[in-house]
Amino acid sequence: MGISKEEISLLEQTARRLGAQVEASGVEEDPERAMAFFERAWELGMAADPDPAAPGFMTGVWGRAAVEESLRPSLRVLSILGEFSAGFAAMVHAQGLACLALGGAPVFPIRTRLAVGWLSDYGIPIGEGGRSAGAGIRLRNSSGVLRLEGTVRFLIASGPPQGYVLFAGLDDRSGEGGWALILLDATTTGVRIELLPERLGLRSLWMAHLYGEAVHLAPDRILLRGPEADQRLRQVLAIDYLGQAAMALGIARRSLREAYAYARQRYQGGRWIIDHPAVRLLLGTAAFDCAALEAVLERHADVPLKAVGDAALLRWAAAAKLAIGEHAYRAVTNSMQVLGGYGYMEDYPLARRLRDVATLRTLHGAPDLIRMVLAGLEKEKGIGGSGG
């Protein structure tokens, strides 16, 4: 049974009310306040929860409803929250990604904050038939002793995590290759966390690098390995890009609305500036960019994740990720230009929105890397072929 339009409408209204409260509180500069609102998102069932008994297990962003019923509610919630605070939206998104990686396995207690990561210094970990050549952290088996060694870059979480959900490369020397899905507690010996220094965008989001130094693992800490882990990694990576694009759409829409409002009240040169052709060109281009990004996100929005094939999902996600830079970023910069110099002042929220969308443009995959991935996927499909 799918989610009804009435249920989606109620969820959107709830997200809008919560987003307005988050924006009014100024969470970007107050991590403790951001975490208090995240607790509220858990109470509302809006943030995903690893415990099957919690409401967020099904209804949270990237919860089981997204896998089994429809991706649209999660995309809509992130877009709405992105209008008010992209940093807070990214917190909700990060928790959802970690729970999605778990695949519904009841391995963490209720309301466990989870960090998720897979990225190395070497690029995006897909392609090469599931091989893990780009893995930054590896699972090694030495005489029956399992050890985790290496680095995972740009882990994300809603706040200081109580557990880590990591994709690690299997040691190629064993001949196994591929990936493994690893679960770690925050207190695991041998794990070192390096918080990222103060950054420009998404300031509410917890972000860090993880270093594993001869971390000994019990066999039950390996949730998946081989082809199953490879497929789960592709799903998580694709959903990460789609969620980022949804947040960027919210940023772009809000920026455009604020630019329209300013243009209607600013009088210059004997007329309202909204009547100036140059301003209309900026606003029209920004409106087109918002519509173009929305059209990309609509492609498979009404189907569950389990019904979208891996290749179609990755092509959709790659296109959405590229659209952040091609459309959302341009929509925000054009909106800022409508305000002139005021657009770059901290007194106006457009400056913060530019920082956020610039961060989303490159987070977990710079545009040129995404283009290379997309080219590889098109090569597999064959130019002019079908497949979503």
HUSUL-V665995 format. One record per residue. N is the residue number from 1. RES is the residue in three letters. D_CENTER is the distance of its C-alpha to the mean C-alpha in Angstrom with 2 decimals. Layout:
n-><N & N>
res-><RES & RES>
d_center-><D_CENTER & D_CENTER>
//
This chain:
n-><1 & 2 & 3 & 4 & 5 & 6 & 7 & 8 & 9 & 10 & 11 & 12 & 13 & 14 & 15 & 16 & 17 & 18 & 19 & 20 & 21 & 22 & 23 & 24 & 25 & 26 & 27 & 28 & 29 & 30 & 31 & 32 & 33 & 34 & 35 & 36 & 37 & 38 & 39 & 40 & 41 & 42 & 43 & 44 & 45 & 46 & 47 & 48 & 49 & 50 & 51 & 52 & 53 & 54 & 55 & 56 & 57 & 58 & 59 & 60 & 61 & 62 & 63 & 64 & 65 & 66 & 67 & 68 & 69 & 70 & 71 & 72 & 73 & 74 & 75 & 76 & 77 & 78 & 79 & 80 & 81 & 82 & 83 & 84 & 85 & 86 & 87 & 88 & 89 & 90 & 91 & 92 & 93 & 94 & 95 & 96 & 97 & 98 & 99 & 100 & 101 & 102 & 103 & 104 & 105 & 106 & 107 & 108 & 109 & 110 & 111 & 112 & 113 & 114 & 115 & 116 & 117 & 118 & 119 & 120 & 121 & 122 & 123 & 124 & 125 & 126 & 127 & 128 & 129 & 130 & 131 & 132 & 133 & 134 & 135 & 136 & 137 & 138 & 139 & 140 & 141 & 142 & 143 & 144 & 145 & 146 & 147 & 148 & 149 & 150 & 151 & 152 & 153 & 154 & 155 & 156 & 157 & 158 & 159 & 160 & 161 & 162 & 163 & 164 & 165 & 166 & 167 & 168 & 169 & 170 & 171 & 172 & 173 & 174 & 175 & 176 & 177 & 178 & 179 & 180 & 181 & 182 & 183 & 184 & 185 & 186 & 187 & 188 & 189 & 190 & 191 & 192 & 193 & 194 & 195 & 196 & 197 & 198 & 199 & 200 & 201 & 202 & 203 & 204 & 205 & 206 & 207 & 208 & 209 & 210 & 211 & 212 & 213 & 214 & 215 & 216 & 217 & 218 & 219 & 220 & 221 & 222 & 223 & 224 & 225 & 226 & 227 & 228 & 229 & 230 & 231 & 232 & 233 & 234 & 235 & 236 & 237 & 238 & 239 & 240 & 241 & 242 & 243 & 244 & 245 & 246 & 247 & 248 & 249 & 250 & 251 & 252 & 253 & 254 & 255 & 256 & 257 & 258 & 259 & 260 & 261 & 262 & 263 & 264 & 265 & 266 & 267 & 268 & 269 & 270 & 271 & 272 & 273 & 274 & 275 & 276 & 277 & 278 & 279 & 280 & 281 & 282 & 283 & 284 & 285 & 286 & 287 & 288 & 289 & 290 & 291 & 292 & 293 & 294 & 295 & 296 & 297 & 298 & 299 & 300 & 301 & 302 & 303 & 304 & 305 & 306 & 307 & 308 & 309 & 310 & 311 & 312 & 313 & 314 & 315 & 316 & 317 & 318 & 319 & 320 & 321 & 322 & 323 & 324 & 325 & 326 & 327 & 328 & 329 & 330 & 331 & 332 & 333 & 334 & 335 & 336 & 337 & 338 & 339 & 340 & 341 & 342 & 343 & 344 & 345 & 346 & 347 & 348 & 349 & 350 & 351 & 352 & 353 & 354 & 355 & 356 & 357 & 358 & 359 & 360 & 361 & 362 & 363 & 364 & 365 & 366 & 367 & 368 & 369 & 370 & 371 & 372 & 373 & 374 & 375 & 376 & 377 & 378 & 379 & 380 & 381 & 382 & 383 & 384 & 385 & 386 & 387 & 388>
res-><MET & GLY & ILE & SER & LYS & GLU & GLU & ILE & SER & LEU & LEU & GLU & GLN & THR & ALA & ARG & ARG & LEU & GLY & ALA & GLN & VAL & GLU & ALA & SER & GLY & VAL & GLU & GLU & ASP & PRO & GLU & ARG & ALA & MET & ALA & PHE & PHE & GLU & ARG & ALA & TRP & GLU & LEU & GLY & MET & ALA & ALA & ASP & PRO & ASP & PRO & ALA & ALA & PRO & GLY & PHE & MET & THR & GLY & VAL & TRP & GLY & ARG & ALA & ALA & VAL & GLU & GLU & SER & LEU & ARG & PRO & SER & LEU & ARG & VAL & LEU & SER & ILE & LEU & GLY & GLU & PHE & SER & ALA & GLY & PHE & ALA & ALA & MET & VAL & HIS & ALA & GLN & GLY & LEU & ALA & CYS & LEU & ALA & LEU & GLY & GLY & ALA & PRO & VAL & PHE & PRO & ILE & ARG & THR & ARG & LEU & ALA & VAL & GLY & TRP & LEU & SER & ASP & TYR & GLY & ILE & PRO & ILE & GLY & GLU & GLY & GLY & ARG & SER & ALA & GLY & ALA & GLY & ILE & ARG & LEU & ARG & ASN & SER & SER & GLY & VAL & LEU & ARG & LEU & GLU & GLY & THR & VAL & ARG & PHE & LEU & ILE & ALA & SER & GLY & PRO & PRO & GLN & GLY & TYR & VAL & LEU & PHE & ALA & GLY & LEU & ASP & ASP & ARG & SER & GLY & GLU & GLY & GLY & TRP & ALA & LEU & ILE & LEU & LEU & ASP & ALA & THR & THR & THR & GLY & VAL & ARG & ILE & GLU & LEU & LEU & PRO & GLU & ARG & LEU & GLY & LEU & ARG & SER & LEU & TRP & MET & ALA & HIS & LEU & TYR & GLY & GLU & ALA & VAL & HIS & LEU & ALA & PRO & ASP & ARG & ILE & LEU & LEU & ARG & GLY & PRO & GLU & ALA & ASP & GLN & ARG & LEU & ARG & GLN & VAL & LEU & ALA & ILE & ASP & TYR & LEU & GLY & GLN & ALA & ALA & MET & ALA & LEU & GLY & ILE & ALA & ARG & ARG & SER & LEU & ARG & GLU & ALA & TYR & ALA & TYR & ALA & ARG & GLN & ARG & TYR & GLN & GLY & GLY & ARG & TRP & ILE & ILE & ASP & HIS & PRO & ALA & VAL & ARG & LEU & LEU & LEU & GLY & THR & ALA & ALA & PHE & ASP & CYS & ALA & ALA & LEU & GLU & ALA & VAL & LEU & GLU & ARG & HIS & ALA & ASP & VAL & PRO & LEU & LYS & ALA & VAL & GLY & ASP & ALA & ALA & LEU & LEU & ARG & TRP & ALA & ALA & ALA & ALA & LYS & LEU & ALA & ILE & GLY & GLU & HIS & ALA & TYR & ARG & ALA & VAL & THR & ASN & SER & MET & GLN & VAL & LEU & GLY & GLY & TYR & GLY & TYR & MET & GLU & ASP & TYR & PRO & LEU & ALA & ARG & ARG & LEU & ARG & ASP & VAL & ALA & THR & LEU & ARG & THR & LEU & HIS & GLY & ALA & PRO & ASP & LEU & ILE & ARG & MET & VAL & LEU & ALA & GLY & LEU & GLU & LYS & GLU & LYS & GLY & ILE & GLY & GLY & SER & GLY & GLY>
d_center-><26.61 & 23.73 & 22.31 & 24.77 & 24.34 & 25.81 & 23.27 & 20.36 & 22.33 & 22.86 & 19.21 & 18.47 & 21.44 & 20.35 & 16.89 & 18.86 & 21.37 & 19.02 & 17.10 & 20.57 & 21.62 & 18.69 & 19.43 & 23.12 & 22.85 & 21.31 & 18.76 & 17.48 & 20.61 & 21.14 & 18.90 & 21.39 & 21.20 & 17.41 & 17.89 & 20.65 & 18.53 & 15.96 & 19.11 & 19.94 & 16.71 & 17.80 & 21.26 & 20.19 & 18.37 & 15.14 & 13.27 & 13.40 & 16.39 & 17.65 & 21.16 & 22.42 & 24.71 & 22.10 & 21.13 & 17.38 & 17.86 & 18.36 & 17.11 & 14.04 & 10.56 & 10.22 & 13.74 & 16.71 & 17.35 & 14.36 & 15.92 & 19.45 & 19.74 & 17.22 & 13.61 & 14.66 & 14.66 & 11.01 & 10.24 & 13.08 & 12.29 & 8.97 & 11.11 & 13.97 & 12.53 & 11.17 & 14.85 & 16.05 & 13.77 & 10.39 & 10.68 & 11.41 & 8.74 & 6.21 & 8.85 & 8.88 & 5.33 & 6.29 & 9.60 & 8.83 & 7.48 & 10.68 & 12.79 & 11.89 & 13.00 & 16.13 & 17.05 & 18.96 & 21.14 & 22.68 & 22.53 & 21.37 & 23.08 & 21.96 & 19.52 & 18.65 & 15.85 & 14.05 & 12.38 & 10.79 & 11.53 & 13.15 & 13.48 & 17.04 & 18.97 & 19.79 & 16.92 & 14.65 & 15.98 & 16.92 & 20.26 & 23.70 & 24.22 & 21.97 & 23.64 & 21.97 & 23.61 & 20.54 & 19.87 & 20.07 & 21.18 & 23.76 & 25.51 & 29.23 & 32.14 & 35.31 & 38.32 & 36.32 & 34.42 & 30.61 & 29.05 & 25.58 & 25.72 & 23.55 & 20.40 & 16.65 & 14.91 & 11.96 & 11.39 & 9.11 & 10.50 & 11.65 & 14.92 & 17.51 & 16.82 & 19.62 & 18.42 & 16.50 & 15.06 & 15.60 & 16.23 & 19.55 & 21.86 & 25.15 & 28.15 & 29.53 & 32.97 & 33.17 & 32.77 & 29.95 & 26.99 & 23.55 & 20.97 & 21.11 & 18.74 & 19.97 & 20.01 & 21.23 & 22.44 & 21.88 & 25.63 & 25.92 & 28.61 & 27.80 & 24.16 & 23.72 & 20.76 & 20.59 & 18.60 & 17.39 & 19.89 & 19.39 & 17.06 & 16.96 & 13.60 & 11.17 & 14.23 & 13.62 & 10.83 & 12.70 & 12.36 & 15.13 & 16.85 & 18.63 & 22.12 & 24.00 & 27.76 & 29.71 & 27.70 & 29.85 & 28.20 & 29.84 & 29.46 & 27.80 & 24.78 & 23.92 & 22.20 & 22.07 & 23.50 & 24.41 & 23.46 & 21.70 & 19.37 & 18.93 & 17.91 & 15.48 & 13.78 & 13.61 & 12.13 & 9.31 & 8.70 & 9.10 & 6.95 & 3.86 & 5.68 & 6.79 & 4.29 & 4.18 & 7.76 & 8.47 & 7.95 & 9.97 & 12.43 & 13.09 & 13.78 & 16.03 & 17.87 & 18.70 & 19.86 & 22.05 & 23.59 & 24.50 & 26.00 & 28.07 & 29.28 & 30.36 & 32.09 & 34.07 & 35.45 & 36.11 & 39.67 & 40.71 & 43.39 & 45.16 & 42.30 & 38.86 & 36.37 & 34.58 & 37.78 & 37.50 & 36.63 & 34.37 & 32.27 & 32.17 & 30.99 & 28.04 & 27.16 & 27.72 & 25.53 & 22.64 & 23.27 & 23.30 & 19.98 & 18.35 & 20.18 & 19.25 & 15.45 & 16.09 & 18.34 & 15.86 & 13.48 & 16.73 & 17.67 & 16.98 & 15.58 & 18.72 & 18.89 & 17.58 & 15.34 & 18.55 & 20.38 & 18.33 & 19.78 & 17.94 & 19.12 & 18.41 & 14.83 & 14.23 & 16.21 & 14.35 & 10.89 & 12.70 & 14.39 & 11.43 & 9.93 & 13.56 & 14.04 & 11.90 & 14.73 & 17.45 & 17.14 & 14.88 & 16.12 & 19.62 & 19.58 & 18.90 & 21.51 & 24.00 & 23.63 & 24.32 & 27.38 & 28.82 & 29.16 & 30.76 & 30.87 & 29.76 & 26.24 & 25.81 & 27.30 & 25.47 & 27.54 & 25.31 & 21.58 & 20.91 & 21.05 & 18.14 & 16.11 & 17.01 & 15.82 & 12.36 & 12.02 & 13.67 & 11.21 & 8.26 & 10.98 & 11.39 & 8.59 & 8.95 & 11.32 & 13.88 & 15.20 & 18.36 & 16.84 & 14.86 & 18.24 & 19.98 & 17.82 & 18.37 & 22.03 & 22.35 & 21.03 & 23.47 & 26.17 & 25.75 & 25.96 & 28.78 & 29.05 & 29.90 & 28.93 & 27.10 & 24.07 & 21.52>
//
